[in-house]
């Protein structure tokens, strides 16, 4: 049965919302795009766009509609048959004669799940292309899920045939097995078998044109991730190489990656298995592969959405409740009713508790929610929301007992804690939303916590907040010390933003004094984001970071207007603003001025995906700056610092 969008739209519009939901029970990939409160007109457009790309599934949908509303189904079929009978038919000779002027009705090629595109042009080093393709097939066959994958392999791919293969096979995963150039191009063949570079930007344009169902692009080629950011707007998951990779290492990475996919694991786990296989065989370059995505779903350890098997159960469109642990010296609105939250007033005791933030399925990486006008235009609400009724207070000992039980229930490599300390002009609720966004986007392997000091949450209260953060130092110290000593966390990481850095700096100095007195306290990664701190004080006290942290990273910018304004107010430079660039031994200074902060501003540390990915790389692998993607080395007065590349 052929498909006409106008007739199909009339059929969908004739269904009630309940009938439409019931009809889509077996189409989770469509249902997953729906959000609560979404207009029916937008849902219809989503449905039409999906089935325009997947016309082979329309018959299944029609059968489902038939069960829900037989009258609407019969009307659609009747009108469609009437329309087809009124159209001129091809003569028999037209259907069979290849020389006919009319285009014959030929069956479409079956979609594939994995399309391997290989090229080894004349004059380039020989790669083990057929071995890699066979290895991919063999590893997939090891799992029940992998046996269902349809794999197509094209060898000696010419650039001019790229669009043909994408349109012909409509793959879920594209695997490029070829050389790459130092400037980031993929090397394929021209019509004479010689090298022909293809830039990621041009490839991204092609993907946008064909509008297929591609989820993942694997660029198993040297230097291929150099410009892979260009693909991110078209593809949910990109795997590529940040530098030249040994041929055998590339083979083993592919073997591990597809073994994990074949056994039903998600892209993130498959990526880590691929890197680990390089290490297991003591081969070089295990740090070269990188995974890149702006879709948080693909960073999850176990990806539930297995589109390729076509048997995945429907996913819920409900928001996910993300758990948070917190400490605060704010005064409760009502000590007897936690759901009323906290004020901007100081208390003289430390409160411990938990809460939950609702993260909608429409959540965007690096965002706590779109502006009102964007929500109005898209008819979707992607805002994170604090569930006030989830707020719960704990006695101190019970709080740490609960954290211990939570961490012990996790896998051994998921027993860390990340603490967020907010800056000026932030309410308790704002702090919770930002902590949840960071935790979700970084996929924290353990628990996510935050410390909320009593910022008034008002722009005009800058002087009051300055006094309050100073008065909060002892409570921040107590919270971090208890977390280190009583939580059972194997690694404790910290992100401090803006004025929150003042409290953290003094707290670390206090902790260092106790360490020197005999306590054994150590932290993992410490991230100092846009510190609103005097450079002279920072340099004087920064030794605490060197002694207590595995690695400390300082993010600064020349475009941060908030920190620049603080410098004007204090008539002195701020650490988080440049120039000058603050560089201290033992701390990695990273300049983020090359990132477009037009729409991000002072909160770039949690909004800009390059910074988020940099932090995630450190949380998982503690990678030194010279080995991290996008960072370029520079110098200030003979000392090294790092710049995010263009």
C-alpha positions in Angstrom: 0.0 0.0 0.0 1.6 3.3 -1.0 1.7 6.2 1.3 0.3 9.7 0.9 1.0 12.2 3.7 -2.2 14.2 3.3 -4.6 11.2 3.5 -2.5 9.7 6.3 -2.8 13.0 8.2 -6.6 13.0 7.9 -6.7 9.5 9.4 -4.5 10.4 12.3 -6.4 13.6 13.0 -9.7 11.6 13.1 -8.5 9.5 16.1 -9.1 10.6 19.7 -6.0 11.0 21.9 -6.8 7.7 23.6 -7.1 5.9 20.3 -3.8 7.5 19.1 -2.0 6.4 22.2 -3.3 2.9 22.0 -2.3 2.7 18.3 1.3 3.6 19.1 1.8 1.0 21.8 4.3 -0.9 19.6 6.1 2.3 18.4 8.2 3.4 21.3 10.5 5.4 19.1 7.5 7.6 18.3 6.0 7.7 21.8 9.4 8.7 23.2 9.2 12.0 21.4 5.9 12.9 23.2 5.9 15.0 26.3 3.2 15.8 28.9 0.9 18.5 27.8 2.0 18.4 24.2 -0.4 19.7 21.6 -2.0 17.0 19.4 -1.0 18.9 16.3 2.7 18.6 17.2 2.2 14.9 18.0 0.6 14.4 14.6 3.6 16.1 12.9 6.0 13.8 14.8 4.0 10.7 13.7 3.9 11.8 10.1 7.6 12.6 10.0 8.5 9.3 11.5 6.4 7.2 9.2 7.6 9.2 6.2 11.0 7.8 7.0 9.8 4.3 7.9 7.1 3.6 5.4 7.7 -0.2 5.8 6.0 0.1 9.3 2.8 1.8 8.2 1.0 -1.4 7.6 1.6 -2.4 11.3 0.3 1.0 12.4 -2.8 0.7 10.2 -3.6 -2.7 11.8 -3.3 -1.1 15.3 -5.6 1.7 14.2 -8.1 -0.8 12.7 -8.5 -2.4 16.2 -9.0 1.0 17.8 -11.3 2.7 15.3 -12.6 0.4 12.5 -14.7 3.2 11.0 -11.8 5.6 10.6 -9.7 2.7 9.2 -12.3 1.7 6.6 -12.8 5.3 5.5 -9.1 5.7 4.9 -8.8 2.4 2.9 -11.9 3.2 0.9 -10.7 6.7 -0.1 -7.2 5.4 -0.8 -8.4 2.6 -3.1 -10.7 5.0 -4.9 -7.7 7.4 -5.4 -5.5 4.6 -6.7 -8.1 3.3 -9.1 -8.4 6.7 -10.7 -4.7 6.9 -11.5 -3.3 5.7 -14.8 -1.6 2.3 -14.6 1.7 1.2 -16.1 1.5 -1.0 -19.1 2.9 -4.5 -18.5 5.9 -3.7 -20.7 6.6 -0.7 -18.6 6.9 -2.7 -15.5 9.3 -5.2 -16.9 11.2 -3.4 -19.7 14.3 -1.7 -18.3 14.5 0.6 -21.3 11.0 2.0 -20.7 10.7 5.7 -20.2 8.7 5.0 -17.0 10.4 4.0 -13.8 9.6 0.4 -12.9 8.3 -0.6 -9.5 11.3 -2.3 -7.9 11.5 -3.6 -4.4 13.5 -1.5 -2.0 16.7 -2.9 -0.6 16.2 -4.1 3.0 17.4 -1.7 5.6 20.6 -2.6 7.5 21.5 -1.9 11.1 25.2 -1.5 10.6 26.8 -0.2 7.4 30.5 -0.6 7.2 32.1 1.8 4.7 35.7 0.9 4.0 38.4 2.5 1.9 42.1 2.0 1.4 43.0 4.4 -1.5 46.1 4.0 -3.7 49.2 5.3 -2.1 48.0 4.9 1.5 49.2 2.4 4.1 47.3 -0.9 3.8 44.6 -1.4 6.4 43.0 -4.7 7.4 39.6 -3.8 6.1 38.2 -7.2 5.4 39.5 -8.5 8.7 37.8 -5.6 10.5 34.5 -6.2 8.7 34.6 -10.0 9.5 35.6 -9.3 13.1 32.5 -7.0 13.5 30.2 -9.8 12.2 31.9 -12.4 14.4 31.6 -10.4 17.6 28.0 -9.5 16.9 27.1 -13.2 16.6 28.2 -13.9 20.1 25.0 -12.4 21.5 21.3 -12.9 21.0 20.8 -9.2 20.2 23.8 -9.2 17.8 22.3 -12.1 15.8 19.5 -9.8 14.9 21.7 -7.1 13.5 21.8 -6.8 9.7 25.3 -5.9 8.6 26.2 -4.5 5.1 29.8 -4.0 4.0 31.0 -1.8 1.2 34.7 -2.0 0.3 36.6 0.6 -1.7 34.0 3.2 -1.2 34.0 6.1 -3.6 32.9 9.5 -2.3 30.3 9.9 -5.0 28.5 6.7 -3.7 28.1 7.9 -0.1 24.6 9.2 -0.7 23.6 6.1 -2.5 24.6 3.8 0.3 22.9 6.0 3.0 19.6 6.1 1.0 19.8 2.4 -0.1 20.5 0.9 3.3 19.1 3.5 5.8 21.5 2.3 8.5 21.3 2.7 12.3 25.1 2.7 12.7 27.6 3.8 10.2 31.1 2.5 10.7 33.9 4.2 8.7 37.0 2.0 8.3 39.5 4.1 6.6 42.4 6.6 7.0 41.9 10.0 8.5 43.8 13.3 7.9 45.5 15.4 10.5 42.9 18.1 9.9 40.0 15.9 10.6 38.8 14.6 7.2 37.8 11.0 6.4 39.8 9.6 3.5 37.8 7.7 0.9 38.4 6.9 -2.8 37.8 9.1 -5.8 36.7 7.5 -9.1 40.4 6.6 -9.9 40.9 4.9 -6.5 43.1 7.7 -5.2 42.6 9.5 -1.8 39.6 11.8 -1.6 39.1 13.6 1.8 35.6 14.2 3.2 35.2 16.8 5.9 32.8 16.0 8.9 31.0 19.3 8.0 30.1 18.0 4.5 29.2 14.5 5.9 26.9 16.2 8.5 25.2 18.1 5.6 24.6 14.9 3.8 23.1 13.2 6.9 20.8 16.2 7.3 19.7 15.8 3.6 19.0 12.1 3.7 17.2 12.3 7.1 17.7 8.7 7.9 17.5 6.9 11.3 21.2 7.0 12.1 22.0 6.9 15.8 25.7 6.4 15.8 28.7 7.1 13.6 31.9 5.2 14.3 35.0 6.9 12.8 37.6 4.2 13.2 40.2 6.4 11.5 43.3 8.4 12.5 42.6 11.9 13.7 38.9 11.5 12.8 37.4 13.2 15.9 39.3 16.5 15.3 36.2 18.0 13.7 33.5 15.5 14.7 31.6 18.2 16.6 30.1 19.1 13.2 28.2 15.8 13.2 26.7 16.3 16.7 23.6 18.1 15.4 22.7 15.2 13.1 23.8 12.1 15.1 23.1 11.2 18.7 26.4 9.3 19.3 29.8 9.7 17.7 32.9 7.5 18.3 36.2 8.6 16.9 39.9 9.0 17.3 41.6 12.0 18.8 45.0 11.1 17.3 46.7 8.6 15.1 45.8 5.0 16.2 47.7 1.8 15.5 45.9 -0.5 13.0 45.7 -3.4 15.4 44.4 -1.2 18.2 41.7 0.1 15.9 40.8 -3.5 15.1 40.6 -4.5 18.8 38.5 -1.5 19.7 36.0 -2.4 17.0 35.9 -6.0 18.2 35.2 -4.9 21.8 32.7 -2.3 20.8 30.5 -4.6 18.7 30.8 -7.5 21.1 29.2 -5.4 23.8 26.5 -4.2 21.3 25.8 -7.8 20.3 25.3 -8.8 23.9 22.7 -6.1 24.4 24.7 -3.3 26.0 24.4 0.4 25.2 26.7 2.7 23.3 28.5 4.0 26.4 29.3 0.5 27.8 30.3 -0.7 24.3 32.7 2.2 24.0 34.3 1.4 27.3 34.6 -2.3 26.4 36.3 -1.4 23.2 38.9 0.8 25.0 39.4 -1.9 27.6 40.1 -4.5 24.9 43.0 -2.5 23.7 44.4 -2.4 27.3 43.8 -6.1 27.8 46.0 -7.0 24.9 48.7 -4.5 26.0 48.4 -2.5 22.8 49.0 1.2 22.5 46.5 4.0 22.0 43.8 3.0 24.5 43.3 6.7 25.3 42.8 7.6 21.6 39.2 6.6 21.2 36.6 9.1 22.3 32.8 9.1 22.6 30.9 12.3 21.9 27.2 12.9 22.4 24.8 15.7 23.4 22.1 13.2 24.2 22.3 12.1 27.8 20.4 8.8 27.0 23.5 7.6 25.2 25.8 8.3 28.1 23.9 5.9 30.3 25.6 2.7 31.4 22.9 0.5 30.0 20.9 2.1 27.2 17.3 0.8 27.3 16.3 2.0 23.9 17.4 -0.9 21.6 15.9 0.3 18.3 17.9 -2.2 16.3 16.3 -5.2 17.8 12.8 -3.8 17.1 11.5 -5.7 20.1 12.2 -3.1 22.9 9.3 -2.4 25.2 7.7 1.1 25.1 9.6 3.6 27.2 7.8 5.9 29.6 7.3 9.5 28.6 7.1 10.5 32.3 9.8 12.6 33.9 12.6 10.8 35.7 13.1 11.6 39.4 16.7 12.3 40.0 17.9 11.9 43.7 20.1 14.5 45.4 21.8 14.6 48.8 22.4 18.0 50.4 23.9 20.0 53.2 22.9 23.6 54.1 23.2 26.2 56.7 20.1 28.0 55.4 17.3 28.4 57.9 14.3 26.1 57.1 11.0 27.9 56.3 9.4 25.5 58.8 11.5 22.9 60.7 8.4 20.7 61.0 7.5 20.7 57.3 10.5 20.1 55.0 8.4 20.5 51.9 8.4 24.3 52.5 12.1 24.4 51.8 14.7 26.8 52.9 15.0 30.6 53.1 17.9 32.9 52.2 18.5 33.5 55.9 21.5 32.0 57.8 21.1 29.3 60.5 23.7 28.4 63.1 23.5 24.7 62.4 24.1 22.4 59.5 21.1 20.7 58.0 21.2 17.4 56.1 18.7 16.0 53.7 17.6 14.6 50.4 15.3 15.7 47.6 14.3 14.7 44.1 14.3 16.7 40.9 12.0 15.8 38.0 14.0 15.6 34.8 11.7 15.5 31.7 12.3 13.2 28.8 12.7 16.4 26.7 15.7 17.5 28.8 18.4 19.1 26.8 22.1 18.5 27.5 23.6 21.4 29.4 20.2 23.0 30.3 17.9 23.3 33.3 15.1 24.4 30.9 14.5 26.5 27.8 13.3 30.1 27.9 9.5 30.7 28.0 9.4 31.7 24.3 11.1 28.6 23.1 8.8 26.4 25.2 5.9 28.3 23.6 7.2 27.8 20.1 7.8 24.1 20.6 4.9 23.3 22.9 7.2 21.4 25.1 8.3 22.0 28.7 11.8 20.8 29.2 12.3 22.5 32.6 13.7 20.6 35.5 11.5 20.9 38.6 12.2 20.4 42.3 9.6 18.1 43.8 8.9 20.0 47.0 7.2 17.1 48.6 10.3 15.0 48.2 12.4 17.2 50.6 13.4 15.2 53.6 15.5 16.1 56.7 17.9 13.7 58.4 19.7 13.5 61.7 23.4 13.7 60.9 24.2 10.0 61.7 21.2 8.7 59.8 22.2 10.8 56.8 25.6 9.2 56.5 24.2 5.8 57.2 21.8 6.3 54.3 24.5 7.4 51.9 26.6 4.4 52.9 23.8 2.0 52.2 23.1 3.7 48.8 26.7 3.5 47.7 27.2 -0.1 48.8 24.2 -1.1 46.7 26.0 0.3 43.6 28.6 -1.5 41.5 32.2 -1.1 42.8 33.0 1.5 40.1 29.9 3.5 41.0 30.7 4.5 44.6 31.9 8.0 44.2 30.3 11.3 45.1 30.2 14.7 43.3 29.4 17.8 45.3 28.3 21.1 43.8 28.8 24.4 45.6 26.9 27.2 44.0 27.7 30.9 43.7 26.0 34.2 44.2 22.3 35.0 43.6 21.2 31.3 43.9 18.2 30.1 45.9 18.0 26.6 47.4 15.7 25.5 44.6 18.0 26.9 41.9 21.0 25.0 43.5 19.0 21.7 43.5 18.1 22.1 39.8 21.6 22.9 38.7 23.0 20.0 40.8 20.5 17.6 39.1 21.4 18.9 35.6 25.1 18.4 36.3 24.5 14.9 37.7 22.3 13.8 34.8 24.5 15.2 32.1 27.8 14.0 33.6 26.2 10.6 34.5 27.9 10.7 37.8 29.0 7.2 38.8 27.7 7.3 42.3 25.7 10.0 44.2 25.2 13.6 43.4 25.2 16.1 46.3 25.2 19.8 46.7 26.0 22.3 49.4 23.7 25.3 49.5 24.9 28.3 51.6 22.4 31.1 52.4 22.6 33.2 49.2 19.7 35.7 49.2 19.0 34.8 45.6 18.9 38.5 44.5 21.2 40.5 42.3 21.0 43.5 44.7 22.2 41.3 47.6 25.8 40.9 46.4 27.3 42.5 49.6 25.1 40.4 51.8 26.2 37.2 49.9 29.8 38.2 50.3 29.4 38.3 54.1 27.3 35.1 54.1 29.8 32.9 52.2 32.5 33.9 54.6 30.3 33.0 57.5 29.5 29.6 55.8 33.1 28.4 55.5 33.0 26.4 58.8 29.8 24.6 57.7 31.1 23.8 54.2 34.2 22.4 55.9 32.2 20.3 58.2 30.0 18.9 55.3 33.1 18.0 53.2 35.0 16.4 56.1 32.0 14.3 57.1 31.5 13.3 53.5 35.1 12.2 53.3 35.1 10.4 56.6 31.6 8.9 57.0 30.0 8.4 53.6 32.0 5.4 52.4 32.5 7.1 49.1 35.7 5.8 47.3 36.1 9.1 45.5 34.8 12.5 46.3 34.8 15.2 43.6 33.8 18.8 43.9 32.5 21.5 41.6 32.6 25.1 43.0 31.1 28.0 41.0 31.7 31.7 41.2 31.5 33.0 44.8 31.2 29.4 46.0 34.9 29.2 45.4 35.5 31.5 48.3 33.9 29.1 50.7 35.6 26.1 49.2 39.1 27.8 49.2 38.9 28.5 52.9 37.3 25.2 53.7 40.1 23.3 51.9 42.6 25.4 53.9 40.8 24.3 57.1 40.8 20.7 56.0 44.5 20.9 55.2 45.2 22.0 58.7 43.5 19.0 60.0 45.3 16.7 57.6 48.6 18.0 58.8 47.3 17.3 62.3 47.0 13.6 61.4 43.7 13.0 59.6 43.9 11.3 56.2 41.6 13.2 53.8 41.9 13.2 50.0 39.6 14.2 47.2 39.4 13.2 43.5 38.7 15.9 40.9 38.1 19.5 42.0 36.7 21.9 39.4 37.0 25.6 40.1 34.5 27.3 37.7 34.6 31.0 37.1 36.0 31.8 40.6 34.9 35.1 42.0 38.1 35.2 44.1 41.0 37.6 44.6 44.1 36.2 42.8 46.4 37.1 45.6 44.4 35.2 48.1 44.0 32.3 45.7 47.7 32.0 45.0 48.4 32.2 48.8 45.9 29.4 49.7 46.0 27.2 46.5 48.5 24.8 48.1 45.6 23.2 49.8 44.2 22.0 46.5 47.6 20.5 45.5 47.9 18.6 48.7 44.3 17.3 49.0 43.1 16.7 45.4 44.0 14.1 42.8 43.7 16.9 40.2 42.4 20.5 40.3 41.1 22.2 37.1 40.5 26.0 36.9 38.1 27.2 34.2 38.3 30.9 33.3 37.0 33.2 30.6 37.6 36.6 29.1 33.9 36.7 28.2 32.4 36.2 31.7 30.7 39.5 32.3 29.6 38.6 35.9 33.1 38.0 37.0 34.3 41.0 35.1 31.8 43.2 37.0 33.0 41.8 40.3 36.5 42.9 39.3 35.1 46.4 38.8 33.4 46.4 42.1 36.5 45.3 44.0 38.8 47.4 41.8 41.0 44.3 41.4 41.3 41.3 39.1 39.3 38.1 39.7 40.7 34.6 39.2 37.8 33.6 36.9 38.4 36.4 34.5 41.2 37.1 32.0 43.4 38.9 31.4 45.5 38.3 33.4 45.5 34.5 33.3 46.0 33.0 36.8 48.4 30.1 36.6 49.4 28.2 39.8 51.7 25.2 40.1 49.7 22.0 40.5 46.5 23.4 39.1 45.5 23.1 35.4 44.2 26.4 34.1 41.8 26.1 31.2 40.8 29.2 29.2 37.3 28.8 27.7 37.1 32.1 25.8 36.9 30.3 22.4 33.5 28.9 23.4 30.6 31.0 22.3 29.1 32.2 25.6 26.5 34.5 24.0 23.6 32.5 25.3 25.4 30.8 28.2 27.0 33.6 30.3 28.3 33.1 33.8 26.9 29.5 34.0 29.0 28.2 31.1 30.6 25.5 33.2 27.4 23.6 33.3 25.9 24.8 30.0 28.7 24.5 27.5 29.0 20.9 26.3 32.8 21.1 25.6 33.3 22.0 29.3 30.9 19.3 30.5 32.7 16.7 28.4 36.0 17.8 29.7 34.8 17.4 33.3 33.4 14.0 32.5 36.7 12.9 31.0 38.4 13.8 34.2 35.8 12.2 36.4 36.1 8.9 34.6 39.7 8.8 33.5 41.6 11.6 35.2 43.2 12.4 31.9 46.0 14.9 31.9 45.3 18.1 29.8 47.8 17.3 27.1 45.8 14.2 26.3 42.3 15.7 26.5 40.3 16.4 23.4 40.0 20.0 22.3 42.7 21.4 24.6 45.7 23.3 23.2 48.7 24.3 25.2 49.7 27.9 25.7 52.0 29.8 28.1 51.8 32.8 30.5 55.0 34.1 31.9 56.7 30.8 31.2 54.0 28.7 32.8 51.7 26.3 30.8 47.9 26.7 30.6 45.3 25.3 28.2 42.9 26.7 25.7 39.7 25.2 24.3 40.4 25.0 20.6 38.2 26.7 18.0 
